[in-house]
Amino acid sequence: SKLKGLAAACAATSPLSRNRLPLRTQACYGEAGFDSAPHSPEKMKECMSRSVDHNRMFAHETEYDAADIFFFRHVGEWIILKWRGDLFPPPQGKAYGTHLAAFLLCPFGSEIRGLNFCWLYRSKDNRPFRVGPPLTGINATWFFKYSTLRQFDAEGLSPQDICFLDLPDLRAELHACIPPVVIAIRTDQRLDPFRCSGYPDDVSVTCGPSFTLPKQGVEFATEQVWVRLSNKEDSTIFRGELLNQPQFYALRKGETVAVRLMDTDGRNLLVCMKHNAP
């Protein structure tokens, strides 16, 4: 029940500062890459809502890779992390197993985090077993920030293994505060090349001085900006919040803008539509 309370608190946490560009995170969970604290939804909200400093970056530098694909596909699910003792010591000073069972959380507009639940070990036939009762050898709210998650070998857990390990179902708490349309946008693989590493809701969009695609007869733009997608009108038109101020385009940071996914000669392009026209 404590773990479900923490998941619900995380899902309800406000997004990161809207005045920042969601690109690179600071070590707000400690230099070791995690936050260890008593079980407290209030403490968790405080950690998850800390502002993050970011640097400007353009679409061709989104740094989205195979690791992002794995973690983005498993948000709201249990995964296994193979323990690496060379990164930092665990909360109790020693590893109680060879792997960790972690649940991936991501409130809307925030970075993916891993909530570590229990230690595991692998049997000779490669089956995962839990080491003692939940939280044995952890006894703290133990989160991994996204850059830390990426340093571990990770794999998904089958429904059978989740049942065998008696891991709690936290999806209801997570999804209760995330609209179904946001979940649908997160799982739209056509948007993957435009996503910001660690932030599944934020995409790089073309915006700026306008140009016209003759074949479509639609006017578009040529500056790169970040948009936090929150709605979907159809299979190609999305809406979201503009996260940074364009330099050459008559839009303001914080505005809701329309973006369209275009197929240009076999290559997808995500563009901000002039005057937010549908």
C-alpha positions as CSV (number, residue, x, y, z in Angstrom):
1,S,0.0,0.0,0.0
2,K,2.9,2.4,0.7
3,L,4.3,1.7,-2.7
4,K,0.9,2.4,-4.4
5,G,0.7,5.7,-2.4
6,L,4.1,6.7,-3.8
7,A,3.1,5.8,-7.3
8,A,0.0,7.9,-7.0
9,A,1.9,10.8,-5.6
10,C,4.4,10.6,-8.5
11,A,1.7,10.4,-11.1
12,A,0.1,13.6,-9.6
13,T,3.4,15.5,-9.5
14,S,3.5,18.7,-11.5
15,P,5.7,18.7,-14.6
16,L,9.2,20.2,-14.6
17,S,9.5,24.0,-14.9
18,R,7.9,25.2,-18.2
19,N,10.6,27.8,-18.5
20,R,13.2,25.2,-19.2
21,L,14.1,23.2,-22.3
22,P,13.9,19.5,-21.5
23,L,17.3,18.4,-22.6
24,R,19.9,17.5,-20.0
25,T,19.2,16.9,-16.3
26,Q,21.3,17.9,-13.3
27,A,22.1,15.4,-10.5
28,C,19.1,16.5,-8.5
29,Y,18.9,13.0,-7.0
30,G,22.5,13.2,-5.7
31,E,25.8,12.7,-7.4
32,A,25.3,9.0,-7.2
33,G,22.3,9.2,-9.4
34,F,19.6,8.3,-6.9
35,D,17.6,9.7,-4.0
36,S,17.4,7.7,-0.8
37,A,14.9,8.8,1.8
38,P,12.2,7.5,4.1
39,H,8.9,6.4,2.4
40,S,7.0,9.7,2.1
41,P,4.7,10.8,-0.8
42,E,5.5,14.4,0.3
43,K,9.3,13.8,0.0
44,M,8.7,12.1,-3.4
45,K,6.7,15.0,-4.7
46,E,9.4,17.4,-3.7
47,C,12.1,15.4,-5.5
48,M,10.1,14.8,-8.6
49,S,9.1,18.5,-9.0
50,R,12.6,20.0,-8.7
51,S,13.4,22.3,-11.6
52,V,16.1,21.1,-14.0
53,D,18.5,23.3,-15.9
54,H,18.7,22.8,-19.7
55,N,20.7,23.9,-22.6
56,R,19.4,24.8,-26.1
57,M,19.5,22.0,-28.6
58,F,18.2,21.4,-32.1
59,A,16.2,18.6,-33.7
60,H,19.1,16.7,-35.2
61,E,20.7,16.6,-31.7
62,T,17.8,14.9,-29.9
63,E,20.1,12.1,-28.7
64,Y,17.2,9.6,-29.0
65,D,18.6,6.0,-29.2
66,A,17.9,2.3,-28.6
67,A,18.0,2.8,-24.8
68,D,15.4,5.5,-25.0
69,I,13.2,3.2,-27.1
70,F,13.4,0.5,-24.4
71,F,12.6,2.8,-21.5
72,F,9.9,4.7,-23.3
73,R,8.2,1.4,-24.3
74,H,8.2,0.2,-20.6
75,V,6.9,3.4,-18.8
76,G,4.3,2.2,-16.4
77,E,5.8,-1.3,-16.3
78,W,8.1,-3.4,-14.2
79,I,11.6,-4.1,-15.5
80,I,14.8,-5.8,-14.2
81,L,18.0,-3.9,-13.8
82,K,21.3,-5.9,-13.5
83,W,23.1,-4.4,-10.5
84,R,26.4,-2.5,-11.1
85,G,28.4,-2.1,-7.9
86,D,30.9,0.1,-9.6
87,L,28.5,3.1,-9.9
88,F,27.6,3.7,-6.2
89,P,26.8,1.7,-3.1
90,P,23.2,0.6,-2.4
91,P,21.2,2.1,0.5
92,Q,22.2,-0.6,3.0
93,G,25.8,-0.6,1.9
94,K,25.8,-3.9,0.2
95,A,24.0,-5.6,-2.6
96,Y,21.4,-8.1,-1.5
97,G,21.0,-9.6,-4.9
98,T,22.3,-9.5,-8.5
99,H,19.3,-7.6,-10.0
100,L,16.7,-5.0,-9.0
101,A,13.0,-5.0,-9.7
102,A,12.2,-1.4,-10.7
103,F,8.9,0.3,-11.8
104,L,9.2,3.0,-14.4
105,L,7.3,6.2,-13.6
106,C,6.8,9.3,-15.7
107,P,4.3,12.0,-14.7
108,F,3.2,14.1,-17.7
109,G,5.9,16.5,-18.8
110,S,8.5,15.0,-16.5
111,E,11.6,12.8,-16.9
112,I,11.3,9.0,-16.5
113,R,12.4,7.7,-13.1
114,G,12.9,4.1,-11.8
115,L,11.4,3.2,-8.5
116,N,13.4,0.3,-7.0
117,F,11.2,-2.2,-5.2
118,C,13.3,-5.2,-4.2
119,W,16.4,-7.2,-4.8
120,L,16.4,-10.2,-7.1
121,Y,18.7,-13.0,-8.1
122,R,18.7,-15.4,-11.0
123,S,18.4,-19.1,-10.8
124,K,20.5,-21.5,-12.9
125,D,17.6,-21.6,-15.4
126,N,17.7,-17.8,-15.5
127,R,14.4,-17.4,-13.6
128,P,14.2,-14.3,-11.3
129,F,13.6,-14.8,-7.6
130,R,12.9,-12.2,-5.0
131,V,15.4,-11.8,-2.1
132,G,13.2,-11.8,1.1
133,P,10.2,-9.5,1.7
134,P,9.6,-6.3,-0.3
135,L,12.2,-3.6,0.3
136,T,14.7,-6.0,2.0
137,G,18.1,-4.4,1.7
138,I,16.6,-1.1,0.5
139,N,14.3,0.3,3.3
140,A,14.1,3.7,1.6
141,T,12.4,5.4,-1.3
142,W,15.1,4.6,-3.8
143,F,14.7,6.3,-7.2
144,F,17.1,6.2,-10.2
145,K,17.1,9.3,-12.4
146,Y,17.1,8.6,-16.1
147,S,20.8,9.0,-16.8
148,T,21.4,6.4,-14.1
149,L,18.9,4.0,-15.5
150,R,20.6,4.1,-18.9
151,Q,23.9,2.8,-17.3
152,F,22.3,-0.5,-16.3
153,D,21.5,-3.6,-18.4
154,A,17.7,-3.6,-18.4
155,E,15.1,-6.1,-19.6
156,G,11.3,-6.4,-19.4
157,L,9.4,-8.8,-17.1
158,S,6.8,-11.2,-18.4
159,P,3.4,-11.2,-16.8
160,Q,4.2,-14.7,-15.5
161,D,7.4,-13.4,-13.8
162,I,5.5,-10.4,-12.3
163,C,3.0,-12.8,-10.8
164,F,5.6,-15.2,-9.6
165,L,7.6,-12.3,-7.9
166,D,4.3,-11.0,-6.4
167,L,5.0,-7.4,-7.6
168,P,2.1,-5.0,-7.0
169,D,0.1,-3.6,-10.0
170,L,0.9,0.1,-10.0
171,R,-0.6,0.9,-13.4
172,A,-3.9,2.1,-12.1
173,E,-2.2,4.7,-9.9
174,L,0.0,5.9,-12.7
175,H,-2.6,6.1,-15.4
176,A,-5.2,7.7,-13.1
177,C,-3.4,11.1,-13.5
178,I,-2.3,10.7,-17.1
179,P,-5.0,11.2,-19.8
180,P,-5.5,8.4,-22.2
181,V,-4.6,10.7,-25.1
182,V,-1.2,11.3,-23.6
183,I,-0.6,7.6,-23.3
184,A,-1.6,7.2,-27.0
185,I,0.9,9.9,-28.0
186,R,3.7,8.3,-26.0
187,T,3.1,5.0,-27.8
188,D,3.0,6.6,-31.3
189,Q,6.3,5.3,-32.7
190,R,6.3,7.7,-35.6
191,L,7.2,10.5,-33.1
192,D,10.1,8.6,-31.6
193,P,12.9,10.3,-33.7
194,F,11.7,13.7,-32.5
195,R,11.5,12.9,-28.8
196,C,13.8,14.3,-26.1
197,S,15.9,11.6,-24.4
198,G,14.2,10.8,-21.1
199,Y,11.1,13.0,-21.8
200,P,8.5,11.0,-23.8
201,D,6.1,14.0,-24.0
202,D,8.5,16.5,-25.5
203,V,9.3,16.6,-29.2
204,S,11.5,18.8,-31.4
205,V,9.4,20.7,-33.9
206,T,10.3,22.8,-37.0
207,C,9.2,26.4,-36.5
208,G,10.3,29.9,-37.8
209,P,10.2,31.9,-41.0
210,S,7.6,30.3,-43.1
211,F,7.9,28.4,-46.3
212,T,5.3,26.6,-48.5
213,L,5.3,23.0,-49.6
214,P,3.9,23.4,-53.1
215,K,2.4,19.9,-53.3
216,Q,0.4,20.3,-50.1
217,G,-0.1,24.1,-50.4
218,V,0.5,24.5,-46.7
219,E,2.8,27.1,-45.1
220,F,5.3,26.0,-42.5
221,A,8.4,27.2,-40.6
222,T,12.2,26.7,-40.4
223,E,13.3,27.1,-36.7
224,Q,13.6,24.3,-34.2
225,V,11.6,24.5,-30.9
226,W,10.4,22.1,-28.2
227,V,6.7,21.3,-27.8
228,R,5.2,19.2,-25.0
229,L,2.4,17.2,-26.7
230,S,-0.8,16.9,-24.7
231,N,-3.6,16.3,-27.3
232,K,-4.2,14.6,-30.6
233,E,-6.7,15.8,-33.2
234,D,-6.2,13.0,-35.8
235,S,-3.5,10.7,-37.0
236,T,-1.2,13.6,-38.1
237,I,-2.1,16.7,-36.1
238,F,-1.2,17.2,-32.4
239,R,-1.4,20.0,-30.0
240,G,0.9,21.0,-27.1
241,E,2.7,23.7,-25.2
242,L,5.6,25.6,-26.7
243,L,8.4,25.2,-24.2
244,N,10.9,27.8,-25.5
245,Q,10.6,31.2,-27.3
246,P,11.1,31.1,-31.1
247,Q,13.6,33.7,-32.3
248,F,12.0,34.4,-35.7
249,Y,8.4,33.3,-35.4
250,A,5.4,35.2,-34.0
251,L,4.6,32.7,-31.2
252,R,5.2,33.0,-27.5
253,K,6.6,30.5,-25.1
254,G,3.8,28.8,-23.2
255,E,1.3,29.1,-26.1
256,T,-0.7,26.0,-27.2
257,V,0.4,25.2,-30.8
258,A,-0.6,22.8,-33.5
259,V,2.0,20.5,-35.0
260,R,1.6,18.2,-38.0
261,L,3.5,15.1,-38.8
262,M,4.4,15.2,-42.5
263,D,5.8,12.6,-44.9
264,T,8.2,14.4,-47.2
265,D,9.7,12.1,-49.8
266,G,9.7,9.1,-47.4
267,R,11.1,11.1,-44.5
268,N,8.9,12.3,-41.6
269,L,8.9,15.9,-40.6
270,L,7.2,17.4,-37.5
271,V,6.2,21.0,-38.1
272,C,4.5,23.8,-36.3
273,M,1.7,25.1,-38.3
274,K,1.5,28.8,-39.1
275,H,-1.0,30.7,-36.9
276,N,-1.8,27.3,-35.2
277,A,-4.1,26.5,-38.1
278,P,-5.5,22.9,-38.0
